[in-house]
Amino acid sequence: MKSIVVLISGNGSNLQAIIDQCQAKNIAGNVTAVISNKPDVYGLQRAADAGIPAHVLNNRDYAERADYDSALMQCIDQYQPDLVVLAGFMRILTADFVQHYHGKMLNIHPSLLPKYKGLHTHQRAIDAGDSEHGASVHFVTPDLDGGPIIIQSRVPIFADDQAEDLAERVQQQERSIYPLVVNWFCAGRLVMQNENVLMDGIQLDAKGYAAD
């Protein structure tokens, strides 16, 4: 069983989806620790409820980004993770940190990458008049929200949508695809090689698995 460390900054709905699938034995691994850069977020309660060690490493306690990332690496590495999962972890990571977990760190982003990197993706998709939106799971590289895509899930945008409506629709998809990808990785089916994604030894399309 693989060791999975999950980093959060908030509610932890994707964390919960992963915990649930681990407990249901649908993931060949276990969440061995949850780390938040913010205190008093609900994701920490989710970890406690599941009996998972939880840590708060407040970024406000560190003057330099590199110092924070160094401390974060030390906290993570005590659990000897096979996989590090960013689940709403709202931090831009240093290149050294990313390199340390090269090929074994995942992120989920609420857009159909490469569209709308960064924040406020739902409103940006509405403002652009897009007909669809979605979520992307990708390996993490030093390029913000720019690592190779593993899978995307699409949702429609309706004429009367507000950002909150679209966010809820996207989050429902996130809770399905993120545990799926975590299991692919833990089962040894998924690897990053030369900045490409290989699934069962076959290189995926630039838009990921089942791009259609």
Summary of the structure (lengths in Angstrom):
residues: 212
radius of gyration: 16.5
end to end distance: 31.9
largest distance: 48.8
contacts: 678
relative contact order: 0.15
helix: 34%
strand: 25%
